[in-house]
């Protein structure tokens, strides 16, 4: 029995030794983001109230953020806090990734399974959560500095307001790009495979750089979806955020090839034929 255990242990160590530094990635066309959104919408409809409840929580958070900013009479605070939807989104959506993962394997999504999946990778996810939080806090500080460009005296000219919005957008884009590259595929990969945080992050950055135009389009679609949700008094977030979260899972499944790492327990192996058909649609 002891020899058998040692043999199994040695086999696992050898398998780990031959793993690549990053998971291989596929090159996808510029039409892929629209396909991911379509698949995300299908998952949203299949999960029913679970995804919608997830979105409603985000609506409540958005309204609460607006109320806090209103009470503080601070436009900067409002911009900074609302920016949290962009910067902490990859972590917030982990439950949505879990739901899509369950659907992929033919299971009816359950909230308890989402909690179990998150708990199993809590340490690695917390590492990335801290990274995103630090970026968010730096962004919040940068937003307060950008406020010096806001025209505060006399009549506000459109050109002056344009300078403020232009500078703020440029600064925000830098931070958003960092979070996007790090979080595009890392959290779904941590949920799906027994992989460490560093490998997941480098895999995500590598995949984004290998699909620059496609991921640029995907990033703009994510921003557009969140902005639509915000501009509808946050009500639209109840739909747009869950759909984006589910679509992100499908982007991971299509772009990343993580077969070298063992699949996390909790669900069965996916129907590869069905995945292939979905990708070709």
N, C-alpha and C positions, 0 to 999 in steps of 0.2 A: 504493500500500500504506500509506503514511504517513497519507494523508487518511482511509483506511478505519479505521485504528487510532484516529485522533483522533476520528472520528465515533462509534466504539464507546465510547471513553472519555467523551465528552460525554454520550452517551445514559445511561451508568451514573451519571454525576454528577447528571443531571436526575432519574433514578429515585430516587436517594438523597434528593434535595431534597424530593420530594413524599411521602416516607415519614412516617407519623404518629410522634408522640413515643413512644407506646406501642402495642403490638400490640392491636387490638380484641379484646374478650373476649365470649363468649357467656354468657347466663344459663341455668343448668341447675337442674333440680329437685332436691329433697331425696333423691330415690331414686337419683340419679346415683352416689354413693359405693359403693352395693352393686353397681351395674353395673360400676364400675371394678374392684372386687374380683373379680367373676366373670370379667372379661376378663383380669385379672392372673393368676388361677388357670389359665385356659386357656393363657396364655403360659408359665406355669411348667411345665405338663405338656408343651407342645410343645418347649421348650428342653431338657428332660430333665436330664442330669447337669450341664450348664453352670450352670443356676440353682441346682441343689442344692449344687454345689461352692462356689458363691458364698456360700450360706447357711452351709455348714459352716465356712468361714473365719470368719464372724461368731461361730459357736459357740465356736471355738477362742479367739477374742479375748475373748469373754465369760468363759470359764473362766479364762483367763490373768488378766483383771482381778480376778476373785474371789480367785484365789490370791495376787496381789500385795497385795490389801486384807487378806486373812487373815494374811499374813506381817507386815504393818504394824500389825495389830490396830486398824484404823481403819475405823469405820463411815462416817465422812465421806468418806474416800477411795473407798470402795466406791460410795456414792451418786453422787459426782462422776464417777467413771470410767464407771459404767453409764449415767449421763446422756449420755455421748458418743454412744450409739446414737441419741438423739433429736436432738442438736445437729449431728452430722457426717453423719447419715444421708443427706441429699440428695446429698452428694458421693460417699459410699461407693457409692450405688446407680447411679452413672453407667453401669457395665457392663450393668446390668439394663435401663436405658433403651435402650441400644444394641441389646441382644438383641431387645427389643420392636419397635424401629425396623426391624430386619432382617426380622423376621417379617411386619411390616406390608406390606413390599414384596415378599413372596414368597420371600425368601432364607432358607436354612438358617443359623441363627445360628452364628457362629464367634468364638472368643475373640480371634483375631488381628484381626478387624474391630473388635471392641470397643476393642482397644488403639490401632488406627489412628485411630478416631473420637475417642478421648480425647486423643491426641497432637495432633490438628489444632486442638483448642480448649484446649490446656493452659494458655496464658497467661490466658485469660478465666476458666477454671475455677479456676486458682490464686488469682485475685483473690477469688472468692467463698469459696474454701477458707480463705483467711486471715481473712475476715470471720467465718465460722462458728467458726474456731478461737479468735478473740478473744472471741466471745460465750461459747464453751465455757469458756475460762479465767476469764472474769469470773464465770460461773456456779459454777465450782469454788471460787472465792474466796468467793462468796456462800454456798455450801453450808457452808463451814467456819465462817462467821459465824453461820449458822442453828443450828449445833451447840450454841450456848450454851443453846438451849431444850430440849436433850435432858436428861431426868432422869437424873442420873448417881450420885446418892447415895440410899441407903436403898431402900425398896421402890418400884418403879416403878408409879405409879398410871396407870390407863387414861386419865384425864383429862389428866394431864401429857404422856403420850405423844401424845395427840390434839392438844395445842397444838403440839408439835414437828412432827408430820406436817402439820398445817394450815398452819403458817408455811412449812415447806419446800415444800409443794405450791404454795402461792400464789406464792412467789418463783420457783420453777421454771417455773410457768405463764407468767410474764411473759417469761422468756428464750425458752421454747419457742414462744410466740406470735410473737416477733420472727423467729426462725429459720424458722418455718412460713410466714409471709407472704413472706419473702425467697426461700425455697427451694422453695416449692410448685410453681412452673412455670419458674423461671429456668434451672436446670441442664438440664432437657429441651429448653428453647428454644435454649440455647447449643449443645447437641449437634445440634439439628435444623436451625438456620438460621444464616446469616452475620450475627449480631447482636452488638452490644457488651454488656458486662456491665451497664452502667447501664440500658440499655433493657430488658434481660431482667429485672432486679430490679424496676424500676418497673412493668413489665408484670405481673409476678407479684403484687406488692402490690395493684395496681389490680384484677386479676381476683379476688383473695381478697375485697377489700372489696365488689365487685359481687355476690358469691355468699356472703355472710356465713354464713347458716344452713347452706347446703350444705357449705361448707368447715369450719364448726365440727363438723358431723357427721363429715366426712372426717378431721379432726384427731383426734377421739375414737376413731375406728376404727383409725387408725394407732397411737395410744397403746395401745389395747386389744391390738392384734396384737403389739406389742413386749413388753408386760407379760406376755402369755401365753407368749411365747418365753422371757422371763427366769424366770418362775415355774415353768417345766418344766425347770429346771436348764440353761437356755440351749439345750436340744436343739430346742425348738420354733422357735427363730430360723432354723433351717435351712430352714424352710418359710415362716414368716410374713414374714421380711424380703424374700425374693425376690418373694413374691406382692405385697407392698406396693410394691416397686420397680417391678414391671411395671404394677401398677394406676396408679401415679403417671404413667407414660407415657401411659396412656389418658386420664387426667384432663386432661393437657396437650393432647392431640389434640382433646378434646371442648370444652374451655373456650377455648383460645387460637386466634386466627385470625392466623397469622404470614405470610400470603401475600405481604405487601409486601417480605419479605426473601428473598433467594435461599437455596435449600435447600443444605445442606452436601453435598459429594460423598461417594461411597462406597456409596450405595444408590440404587435407582431411585425414581421417583415412586410414591407409594402408590396402591392401588386405591381411589379415592374412593367408588365404589359400595359396596364392602365396608365401608369405614369408616362410611358412612351407615347401612348395615344393622345394624352392630354397635351404633351409638349408639341406634337405634330399638328394639332388642330389650329 
